[in-house]
C-alpha cells in the first residue's frame, strides 16, 4: 500500500489548520469589534464558503489561481510557480473551506467573553497583548479549540474544491479523499475500504485527544 | 491626593455631565441604577472615553479633550474593583495577585508583596485555588488584594457588595472599612444602598439623570437631603408636596395639615419629607388625629401605615416604623413629629 495520500492529507490539513487557526482568530477578534453594519457584511463574506458547494469554491479558486488567470499567471511569470495541480494547491482549497468553521466558533467564544476581565487587566497595568494571549485566549480556549478541531477535520476531509484545483495525480496530489474516490471509481473496493478505515482512525484519534486535553484543563478551573 | 473630574458624554438620549473634586477619604456615589455612576467610574479608569472635559489625578492629566490627552488605563494607576470582581478564571489566587505586580521587576519584592497582601486579606492556604473554588467573600478579598498590591493612586469600587449575600455583605463591609482606613488614597464607592453609603463614605454625591444633584458630608446629606430625589435616595418613605405658609411653617394640601419646621423655609419649597421612624405619639409638635390603615410586621419592627383624618382620599397612606418593643396593644389615635425631623425639599 502506497502511503503517500496519508502523508499528503496530513500535511495539507496541518498547514491549512495552522493558517486558519491564526487568521480565523484574528478575523474573529477584529470583526467582533466592528460597527454593526460592517460586521454584518464581513460576516456574510467570511462565512460564505461554509454554505457554498465545494465545487463552486473550486471554480472560484481556479478563476483566481489558474495559469491563465490573474493571480496564477502572475505567480507563474514572476516566480515560475504553478498554483494549481500541485500538492500545495490542496492547501488553498482546505484553507478557504475550513476558515469559516474556525472563524465562527472563535467569534462565538470571543463574544461570550466577559469584557470586564480585559478591563480589569488594563487597570492593573497589563499590556493588551498579555491580556489577549494570557487571559482572553485561555478563557475562550474551549471555543477556539473546538473551532480548530472542526477546521482541521474539515481540511482533512476536503474533497470537492481539492479535486478541482489539485486533481488526482498519484504520488503528487493524491489525498485520502481523492484516493478513495479514485479507487472506488476503478472498482478497487478493498483498497478503498482500507483508506476509509485509515481516515476513521485519524479522525477518532484527533477527537479523542482533544476531549482528553479539554477535560484535564477544565477540571482544575471548576468547583471541586 | 486629589481627583478633579469635569466630563460630559452623550449616549443616545442619556447625557452624562459630571463635575466634582474629591476632598480625601471615601466618596460615595449614591444613585439609582442607570443614572451614570458606573459610567463615571469607567471614564475615570479609562475604559470609556468622555466626549469632552478633563480628568486630573494628583496633578497628572489623565484625560483632556482640548489638549488631546487620553492616557490608556494601563498608565492611569487607578484601581477598579468590578461588581463581579473580574478575577481571571484561568489563574490561581496567587497568579491573579501577581498580575497586579506585573510591572515590578524585583523578584524578591514580588514574592514579599504577594505574601504580605495574602496575609493582610486572610487568603493564606488559598494561594493555589482557582477563583471558581472560592466563596464570594474570598473572591472579593482576592480581587481587593490584586488591586492593592498594584498600589493605585485612586481606588474605584463599583457596587462591591451586590454580588454577596446579606450575611457576607455585612462581614465584608466591616472588613472593607478596615482596609480603606489603611489605604491613604482617595476612594470612590458606587452604590445604590443607603446603608453602604452611610457606613463607608465620608462624603456623598447624590447622582440622578447623569449629573450630581448634591455633594456634601454623608451625615449632612442624610439629615438634609435637600431635594425630592435626595430624600428618595437616602431612604425617606414619606415625601409629599408642600407650600410655604410661614417662616417656620408649611402647608401639606394632600394631608390637610400644617407642619411646623425647625429650619427656616425658603420660598421655592416644593415638598417635605418625613422619615418613617420619626413619627411619635409623644411628640407635641405637629400633633394630629390619625386612623390606622394597615399593620405590617417586619423581623425587628412594625410598619404601620396611617392617614390623617383630614387627608385626601387619593393620597397614599403614610409610613410609620416603630421598633417591636415600642409597639403598644392599642395604637395611638394621634401622632406628632418633631420640627427638626422635617426634611425641606426643593427643586
Interface residues (C-beta under 8 A of the other chain):
Chain A: X114 X116 X117 X119 X120 X121 X122 X123 X124 X125 X126 X127 X130 X135 X138 X139 X141 X220 X221 X222 X223 X224
Chain B: X42 X45 X46 X47 X72 X73 X74 X75 X76 X77 X78 X79 X80 X82 X84 X86 X88 X89 X90 X99 X100 X102 X103 X130 X132 X133 X146 X147 X150 X152
